[in-house]
């Protein structure tokens, strides 16, 4: 894993697969499970399958602080320069909101996979520890961001994500719901042996 950018706000790291024509930009979530330590996400999913650029929002600003556009553009350039011809975006929770944002900002991202994306995180009490510190909200509603290639959105049918499901549906997005799953959707699908089959529908 090679770091190509890091400051107090963001990191961008890369892991390239020689000869791969598929590139994926993977956005990190909050990192609650690791005691608040934020690491690259979906490493095992992508290993050997695609060249990858990993972007993390260290301050959990929901991609509002700084010039996130420049960093996504830099990640895209790294992938393109490695020989990648198809670029996709991937994320979970806050990372899924970042993947939707990337889909909005860069129409040449051909496909976006968003596990439990948060449409309006500022109205969700789970994230107030971080969202209350955001000085300027640039992306008020991730569901309302126009996307040239509509993202694939995955949610569980249990848990506190109903607000976000409704906002994405109201904005015209197609939302896929999985029974007996909550906010830890990707993890639960892995435990049920359904995760790889889901990805193989698209890859």
C-alpha positions in Angstrom: 0.0 0.0 0.0 1.5 3.3 -1.1 0.4 6.7 0.3 0.1 9.3 -2.4 -1.4 12.1 -0.2 -2.0 12.6 3.5 -2.6 15.6 5.7 -4.7 16.2 8.9 -7.9 16.0 6.9 -7.6 13.3 4.2 -5.5 10.4 3.0 -5.2 8.9 -0.5 -3.5 5.5 -0.9 -3.1 3.1 -3.8 -2.6 -0.6 -4.4 -2.2 -1.3 -8.1 -2.7 -4.6 -9.9 -0.4 -4.9 -12.9 -2.3 -5.2 -16.1 -5.7 -4.5 -14.5 -8.1 -2.6 -16.6 -10.6 -2.1 -13.7 -9.9 0.5 -11.1 -11.9 1.2 -8.0 -11.9 4.3 -5.7 -12.9 3.0 -2.3 -14.0 5.5 0.4 -13.5 4.8 4.1 -16.3 5.0 6.6 -16.1 6.5 10.1 -14.2 3.5 11.6 -16.2 2.9 14.8 -15.3 -0.8 14.8 -11.6 0.0 15.1 -11.9 2.3 18.0 -12.1 5.4 15.8 -9.0 4.4 13.8 -9.7 5.0 10.1 -8.1 2.6 7.7 -8.6 1.7 4.0 -11.8 -0.2 3.5 -12.6 -3.1 1.0 -9.0 -4.1 0.7 -9.8 -7.8 0.8 -12.7 -7.3 -1.7 -10.4 -5.6 -4.2 -7.2 -7.5 -3.7 -6.1 -9.0 -7.0 -9.4 -8.0 -8.6 -8.8 -4.4 -9.4 -6.3 -1.6 -9.0 -7.5 0.5 -6.1 -7.2 4.0 -4.7 -8.4 4.4 -1.1 -9.6 7.8 0.2 -10.3 8.5 3.9 -11.8 11.6 5.6 -9.8 11.5 8.8 -11.9 14.2 10.5 -15.1 12.6 9.5 -16.3 15.8 7.9 -18.5 13.8 5.5 -16.3 15.0 2.6 -17.2 18.7 3.3 -13.8 20.0 4.4 -11.1 20.8 2.0 -10.9 20.2 -1.8 -12.1 16.6 -1.9 -12.7 17.1 -5.7 -9.0 17.5 -6.2 -8.2 14.3 -4.3 -10.8 12.3 -6.2 -9.3 13.7 -9.4 -5.8 12.7 -8.3 -7.0 9.2 -7.5 -8.6 8.9 -10.9 -5.4 10.1 -12.6 -3.3 7.5 -10.7 -5.6 4.8 -11.8 -5.8 6.0 -15.4 -2.0 6.3 -15.6 -1.6 2.7 -14.5 -3.6 1.5 -17.6 -7.0 1.3 -16.0 -9.8 1.9 -18.6 -12.9 1.5 -16.3 -13.2 3.2 -13.0 -15.8 2.5 -10.3 -16.5 3.9 -6.8 -17.2 1.9 -3.7 -18.0 2.7 -0.1 -19.9 1.9 3.1 -21.9 4.4 5.3 -19.9 7.6 5.3 -17.7 6.1 2.6 -20.8 5.2 0.6 -21.8 8.9 0.7 -18.3 9.7 -0.6 -18.8 7.2 -3.4 -22.1 8.8 -4.4 -20.3 12.2 -4.3 -17.6 10.9 -6.6 -20.3 9.7 -9.0 -21.7 13.2 -9.0 -18.4 15.0 -9.5 -16.9 12.7 -12.1 -19.3 11.4 -14.8 -16.6 9.1 -16.2 -16.9 6.9 -13.1 -18.9 4.2 -14.7 -20.5 2.5 -11.7 -20.9 3.2 -8.0 -21.6 0.7 -5.3 -22.9 2.3 -2.1 -23.6 0.2 1.0 -26.0 2.0 3.4 -25.1 5.5 2.1 -26.2 8.3 4.4 -28.2 10.9 2.5 -28.5 13.5 5.2 -26.0 12.5 8.0 -26.5 15.9 9.7 -30.0 14.9 10.8 -28.9 11.5 12.1 -28.0 11.5 15.8 -25.6 8.6 15.4 -23.1 10.9 13.7 -23.5 14.1 15.7 -20.2 13.7 17.4 -18.6 14.5 14.0 -21.2 16.4 12.0 -21.6 19.0 14.8 -18.0 20.0 14.2 -18.4 20.7 10.5 -18.0 24.4 9.8 -19.5 24.6 6.3 -21.8 21.9 4.9 -21.2 21.7 1.2 -23.2 18.6 0.5 -26.6 19.0 2.3 -28.3 16.0 0.8 -26.2 13.3 -1.0 -29.4 11.8 -2.4 -30.1 15.0 -4.3 -26.7 15.2 -6.1 -27.2 14.6 -9.9 -25.3 11.6 -11.1 -24.7 10.8 -14.8 -24.5 7.1 -13.9 -27.0 6.3 -11.2 -25.4 4.5 -8.2 -26.4 1.1 -7.0 -27.7 1.5 -3.4 -27.8 -1.3 -0.9 -29.6 -1.1 2.5 -30.7 -3.5 5.2 -34.4 -3.7 6.2 -33.7 -3.1 9.9 -32.0 -0.4 11.9 -32.1 3.4 11.8 -31.5 4.0 8.1 -35.1 4.6 7.0 -34.5 8.3 6.8 -31.8 7.8 4.2 -33.7 5.1 2.3 -36.6 7.5 1.9 -34.5 10.4 0.8 -32.8 8.4 -1.9 -36.1 7.0 -3.1 -37.7 10.5 -3.2 -34.8 11.6 -5.3 -35.5 8.9 -7.9 -32.8 6.4 -6.9 -33.4 2.6 -7.1 -32.7 1.2 -3.7 -32.2 -2.5 -3.0 -33.2 -3.8 0.4 -31.8 -7.0 2.0 -33.9 -8.7 4.6 -32.7 -9.3 8.2 -29.8 -6.9 7.8 -29.0 -3.6 9.5 -26.4 -0.9 9.1 -23.5 -3.4 9.0 -24.9 -4.7 5.7 -21.7 -5.6 3.9 -20.4 -7.5 7.0 -23.7 -9.3 7.4 -23.8 -10.3 3.8 -20.3 -11.7 4.1 -21.5 -13.8 7.1 -24.4 -15.1 5.2 -22.3 -16.0 2.1 -24.1 -13.5 -0.1 -21.5 -10.8 -0.5 -19.5 -12.2 -3.4 -22.6 -13.2 -5.3 -23.8 -9.6 -5.0 -20.6 -8.2 -6.3 -20.5 -10.7 -9.1 -23.8 -9.4 -10.4 -21.9 -6.2 -11.3 -18.3 -7.2 -11.8 
